[in-house]
Amino acid sequence: MKVGDKVRFLNTTGGGVVRSFKGKDQVLVEDEDGFEVPAFIRECVVVGEGPQVHTDNRPRKNAAELEKEIISTKQQPENVQKEKIEETLEGEKLNVYLAFLPLDPRAIQQCGYEAYFVNDSNYYLFFNYMSRENNSWKSRYQGVIEPNTKIFMEEFQKTDLSQLERICVQLIAYKKDKPYALKNAVSVELRLDTVKFYKRHCFMENDFFEEDAILCPIIRNDLPERALTVSASDIQDAMKTRSAKEKRKGAPQESIIKKKEANSSILEVDLHIDELLDDTTGMSNADMLNYQLDKFREVMDMYAGRTGQKIVFIHGKGDGVLRKAIEKELLSHYKQHYFQDASFREYGFGATMVTIR
């Protein structure tokens, strides 16, 4: 490529004549309007040699003429055919998801993952996808997604999963060139259960991908998802007060205390709220936590005299609220007993084993 060559741009329309070189990797190209525009050499292709190009012979336009042409061009309406957005009746409500797919479903224990943003609505969404790092947030992807589409955001490895335990999505919904129902700006902060990324059955069939995926709802039917959050004051209240319905003394229900195995002396107590109660309607987070702690205390009091008895309390990984409350209870009211994390192989980080002393 040399001065005088006629070139075309690879990544955009247009082209012109090379007038000079700018550094090692750029050229100044004069277009058909007489403007000299910079372009990368690698993004230009020669379509005519210097001697064959006669652009030099045409008269140059002075500044006044060029300015007049620019103003005229700006005033002309753009004749751009816009692609019509197909809307659905269901799409008038926002349904937004994060989707995670394995790069190699056959090697789920070794492969990395892809992250997608799914917009199942008639609205354009301007969004920001973030992860929490220490006491601040890192933007992992931001942009605009069209209605009823999905967009690839990033690829990540298993070593990155620890960065995704706390995620946040902020978004604004709107439509272009038409009236629409106003939607509130949304900010949803969630905890991602990264253990699921190691389990094949957690990647499930879905409506958005041919492959199985983990779907993390952000908004469903215009309602933002809310993480289960319990404040420190809720924990204090739960540990200091007892539910009026559960103040009566007596043995806990035998159904929640089970032997780990038929020939084992280790007992298991599942403190998941859905294992303790059939219906939690009307109960706040603090009420449920209080009920779980009451059951924990009842079991501890029941076996207080059985030295050497091992009891596994299953609390689940989740947000760690119940686990922390149990540990605080053990350290403050059951100091004489020994406790530790139960078998990681069997329970992950979701259980605590207490040895009665």
Buried (B, 14 or more C-beta within 10 A) or exposed (E): EEEBBBBBBEEEEEBBBBBEBBEEEBBBBBBEBBBBBEBEBEBBEBEBEBEEBEBEEEEEBEEEEBEEBEEEEEEEEEEEEEEEBEBEEEBBBBBBBBBBBBBEEEEBEEBBBBBBBBBBBBBBBBBBBBBBEEEEBEEBBEEEBBBBBBBEBEEBEBEBBEBBEBBBBBBBBEBEEEEEEEBEEBEBBBBBBBEBBEEEEBBEEBEBBEEBBBBBBBBBEBEBBEEEEBEEEBBEBBBEEBEEEBEEEEEBEEEBBEEBEEEEEBBBBBBBBEBBEEEEEEBEBBBBBBBBBBBBBBBBEBBBEEEEBBBBBBBBBBBBBBBBBBBBBBEEEBEEBEBEEBEEEEBBBBBBBBBBE
